[in-house]
Amino acid sequence: MSTPGGLRALVRLTHEERVLRTLREQGALSRSQIARAVGLSRSTLSEITGSLLQRGAIVVVDTDAAKREGSGRPAERLALDPSSGQFMGVDFGHRRVCVAVADASHEIIASGVERYIDDAPWPERLDTAFRLIDRLRKETDVHFGALQGIGIGVPGPHHAPPAAHPRLRELPPGGPRDDVHDVGPAFAARFDTSVLVDNNTRFAALAEAITGSSAVDDLIYVRMSDGVGGGLVVGGRLVTGSAGLAGEFGHVGVNAHGASCRCGKNGCLETVASVPAILANCRTRGVPIDNLDELRAAVQRCHPVVDQVLRAAAAAVGWVVGAAAMALNPAEIVIGGEIVRIAPVIVEQIRSAIAFELLPSVSAAPVVRAAELSDDDGSLGALAALFHSSPLLAGYPEPPKTRASDGAGESRAAQPTIEGVDHGRRH
């Protein structure tokens, strides 16, 4: 049950978002104009705008003196502060952290990447992330005094417990794994705002669902990387599952007598279709390949053994995902990971395997494609999750998801948007 304080905070946040949304849609307005547009009393609006001004979310741009009739005192006109970071998306990968910052109009105003070693402890990863954020602030003049929320993607399964409000979740103290339990509290303490933490592959799934060339509400996402992870988007919302394990395709068994998996079972999909497993299988079959660059060279030479290894791994993925597709009937199945860009045969083979698993009906067949976004764009998915967490979106229909073109006629697929997140000013 919501506490009275928590309910008041939620109502206040809703009022703030209504004010910000009105300024985003209509531009600079006086307080009386804002009050009429959002339906708030002048006293409530004064309190809301005062807080937004103090935090730097909005600024006074001018007065209505030039247009005002009579001798009354000119009214200030308020507008969004273009240098105010309102939302932050953070994606902690195995070897890098990516940060993207959006303003109140959901436009990306700063982004960057910093790397760390593969086995870096979490305190070091946090320090790297905070240094990156400080650098972005200095390089772009973006300030973070008006942050409305931070979305953080972390590797591996992550349980997001239910909260009082189904759309806005704050990270509780502690977590399912000791190595990541302090990530959310560290960001919450540093920026004094709500924090949403989830699996970064799941966030990437949401980003693909709403930024692809044809946005969809139902999607299965699989990433073949150091492990095999996945995410499910159903009805335009991320599915986390009761224990945060939804989409963990990598630990579905494909061979009861197969190699041992880090999860403790044998023959999991990850033991045949992760990048380390694929490289090891190539070596076992006599092809000395130790990294993705060497794999790329072998693919470009059309090495027959490497082709067989890739097709076998992809067929296993297709078998697992095909079963999920029978249950969920998604519109799209998206395959991500750097190895997919290196070896397009992976998507080709997965598509064939899924087609065999599904019912022989053209109308039931999902689109199977490679991911359009890079692995670093999990931070955009974290931002998307924040926007979907907005209490305003809980009771309002989603706007039509159309693909617009920019002034130069280039498709937005080249510069993806997230519910209005525009990369036009991305740094």
N, C-alpha and C positions, 0 to 999 in steps of 0.2 A: 504494500500500500504506500502511496506517495505521502511524504511528510508535508505539513503545511508550508515549511520553508522551501522544500523541493518544488511544490506546486507553484508557489509564488515566483520562484526562479524560472520555471518553465513558461509561465504566463508572461513574465518580463521579456524572456528571450523571444517569445512569439511576437510581442509588440515591437521589439527591436527589428526583427526580421521583416515585419510588415512595413516599417518606416524605411529600412534600407531598400526593400524591394520597390517601394513607390519612388524613391529617389533614383534608383537604377532605371526604372521605366520612363519616368517623366522628367528627369533632370532636376535642376535647381528649383526649389520651392520655398515659399515662406512657411512659417509654422502653422498659420491658419489654413493654408492650402494643404499641408500634410495632414492636419487634423481632420479635415473634411474627407480626404482621400482614404484614410485608414480607419476612420470612425472612432477615434479616441477623443476623450475630453482634453481640453487645453491644459489642465493641470497634469494629467498623466503624460501627455505628449511633451510638456516642458521637462518633466523628469527624465523621460526617455532620451530626448534630444540632448539634454544637458550631459547625461552620461556618455552618449556617443561622441559629443564634442570633446569631452574631457579625455576620452580614450583615443581620440584621433580617427575615429571611423568616418566622421563627417567634418566638414569645414564650412565657415561662413564665406561665401563667394562675393556677395554684394548686397545691396538693398533694393527695394522696389521704388526708390525715390523717383526715378525717371518716369515711371508709369503711374505712380500713385496720384490720385486726385484728392484735393482737400489739404488741410493743414496738419493732419495727424502725423505722428512719429513714423518715419519710414521703417518698414519691417525688414529684418535680415532674411536673406535667402540662403538656404542650406543646400549642400550638395555632397556627394560622396568624395572622400579624399582619395585621389588616384594613387597615392603612395602608401595607402594603408593596407597592410596584409591582414585579410579577414579570416582566411582559412589556410592551413598548412598540411600538405601531404608528405609523409616521410616513408621511404621504402628501404628497409634494411635487408640487403641481400647477403649472400655468403661472403662476398668480397668487396662490397661497396654500399654506400648509402646515397640515396637520391632524395632531394628535397624539391618540392614545387610549392609556390605560394600564390594564392589567388586573392584578388580584391573582392569587394562587395558585389561587383557585377559578374563574378565568377571568371574573370579573365586572369590568365597566368601572367604575373608581373615579375617573377623571379624564379629561377630554377638552377640546379647545379648538382654535381656528383663528386664525391670524394671516395677514395679507395682505402682499404685496410687489408691486412693479411687474412687468409682464409680462417685461421683459428683464433683470431683476435678475441679477447674476452669482452664481455658486454660493457664494462666501464670504458674501455678504449673505444668501442664503437660509438658509445654515447658522446664521448669527448669529440670524436671525429665529426659527428652530426652537428654538435653545437658550434664547432669551429666553422663548419660549412655555412650554417645559418648566420653566424656573425659576419662571415665574408660576404654573403649575399646582401646583408643589410648595408654594409659599407659600399659595395660596388653598385647597388641599385637605388640607394636612399630609401628603401622600403623600411617601414617601421612596423613593429608587432604589438603595439599597445592596444589594438582593437581586435585581436584574434578572437573569433567566435568558436573555434574548435580546431583540433589537430587530429588527423587520421594517421596511424602508424601501422605499416605492414612489417611483419616479422616472419622469418623462415619457420617452416614446420607447423604442425597442428597448434592451434591456439583457441582456447575456449573463451568465448565472449558471453558471460553470464547474463541472464535477463535482468532488466532494470525496470524502474517504475514506469518509464515511458518507452514504448516499443520502438521509437524512432531515434531517441537520443540516449546513448549509453555512455556512462563514465566508467573508466577503468577502476575496478576495486583494488585495494592494496593486495599485493601478492598475485600469483598466477600459477599456471599449471607446471611451469618449469623454472627451476631456480635461476637459470642463466638469462632469462628475459623478464623476470618478475619486476625489476626496477625501471624498466623502460617507460611505461606509462606514467608512474608517479614522478619520475625525473622530469619529464616534459611538462606535466601538470604543475609541478612546483616552480619550474623556471618561467612558464608563461601564464600561469594562473588562469587556465581555461580548461574546458572539458576535453577529454582525450578518448579516442576510440582506437583500440588496438585489435588487429586481426591478422590472419595469415596473409602474407603479401601476394601469394598466388591467387587467393580468393579476391583480393582487391584488383589484381590484373584482370580477372574474369569480368568483374563489373565494368572496368574500363573498356574492355573489348566489346561488351554488350551494348554500351551506349555511345561509343565513339567510332565504331566500324563504319564502313561505307554504307551499310544499311542497318541502322540500330534495331535491336531486337530485345524482347522481354524475356525470352527463354533460351538459354545457352549453356552448353557444357564446355568448359575450358580445361585443357590439359597442357602442362608445361613439362617438357623433357629437358632436365638440366642435371645438376648434381644428384637430384632425386627425381621422382616423378610425382608432381603435385597436381592439384586440380581445383576447380571452383564451379559452383552451380549458381546460375541466375534463373530464378523462376518468378514469373510475373513482375519482372523488373527489379526484384529484390534479391540480395545475396541470401543463400541458404547456408547456415552455419552448422546446423544439427545440434542435438542436445548436449553434446560434449565437444563441439568445435571440430568435429572430424569429417564433416560433409565434404566430399570431393577428394578424399585421400585415396585416389586410384592406385597410387604407387604400392599400396600394401594389400591390394587384392591378389589372391593367389592365382598363378597361371601354371605352376608346375609343382606338384606336391613333393617331388623328389629333386627340386632344384636347389640352387645355392642358398646359403643362409642369408637372411636379411638383417639389417641393423635393428629391425623392430622385434626380432626374436623368432620370427617364423621362417619357413623355407619357401623358396620359389615365388616370392612376391614379384609383381610386375617391375618394381624398381631394380630387381636383380638381373633383369634382361633388357630393360629399356631406358635406364638412366644413362647419362653420358659416360660415367666411369665404367658401367657394365658393358656398354657398346665398345668402348676402346679396349677393354680387357678381352672381350670376345674376339675382336680383330687380332689381338696379339696371340691368343690361344690358337687361332687358325693360321698363324704364320705370317701375319702382316704387322710389322713393327710400327704401331701408331700409339703415340703417347699423349697427344693433345688434339684440340680441334683444328689447329692450323694444318697438322699433318693429315687429319681426316679430310679436310677440304681438298688438299692436294690429291689424295687418293680418289675422292669423288670426281674431281675434275679429270682424272685419268681413266675414269670408268672402271676402276678395279673391280673385278667380278666377285671376289670374296667379300670385300667391303660392302658391295651392293647386296649380297646375300644376308650379311649380318644386319644391315639397316632394315631390309625388308622383313626379316624375322622379328626384330624388335618392334617394328611398326605394326606388324600383324597382331602381336600380343596386345599392343595398345588398342588396336581396333576391336579386338575381341572383348576387352574389358569395357571400353567406352560404348561399344555397340549394345551391350547388355543394359548399360545405364540409359542409353537412348531409347531402348524399348520401353523402359519404365517411365521416362520423363517426356518423351516426344519433343525434344527441343527444336527450335527453328534453325540453330546453327551449332556446329561443333568446331571449336577453334583449337588449333595445336600451336603452342608457343615453345620458345627456347631457341637459343642460337643455333643448335644443331639442325633445326628445321630449315633455317635460312641457308645453311651449308648444303643440306641434302634434301632437295624438294621431293625426292622419291619417298620420303617418310610420309608426307601428307597423302601422296598418291596411293601408297599401300594401305594406310589407315582408312582412306575413303573406300577402297575396295573391300576391306575386311568388314567395315561397318555396313556397307550395302548388302553383304552376304548375311549378316546377323539380323537385319531388319525385315519386317514384313515386305513382301513383293508388291508394294504400292508406291507409285511415284509421288502421290500427294503426301505420304508420310515420311518421305526421305528428307533429312535435314541437309543443309549446306555444310560441307566439311571444307575448311579453309585454314591456311596458315595465319598466325596472328599478324595483325597490321601494326601493332605497337611493339616497341622494343622492350626487352626485359626491364629496362630502367624506368618504364612508365607505370610501374606499380604505384608510384607516388600519385599519379593521376587517378588511379583507381581509389586510393585512399581519400583523395579530394572528393571523388564521386560519391563515396560512401558517406562523407560528411553532408553533402548536399541532399542525399536521399534520407539522411537522418533528421533533416529539418522538420520540426513539428508542423510547419505550414503545409508540407507535402502529405501529411497523414490524412487529411480530409479533403484534399483538392485533387481533381483529375490531373494527370500528367499532361504537359503540353504536347502537341503533335511532334513526333520526332522526324523531322525532314532534313534532308541534306542540302544546305545552301551553298552558293558559290560566292567567292569574294569578288572584289571589284575587278580583278584581273582575269576572272573567269576560271580560276583554278579551283578544283573541287576541294571542299573542306576535308575530304578524306586524307589529303596531304598534310593538312593542319587540323588535327582532330579537335573536337570540342566536347566538353562534358557538361551536359545540361546548361549550355551557355558559356562554358569555360572556353575562352578564346586564346589561342597561342600567338595572337598577333604581336604582343609585346613581350614575348618570352625571351629571357636573357640566358 
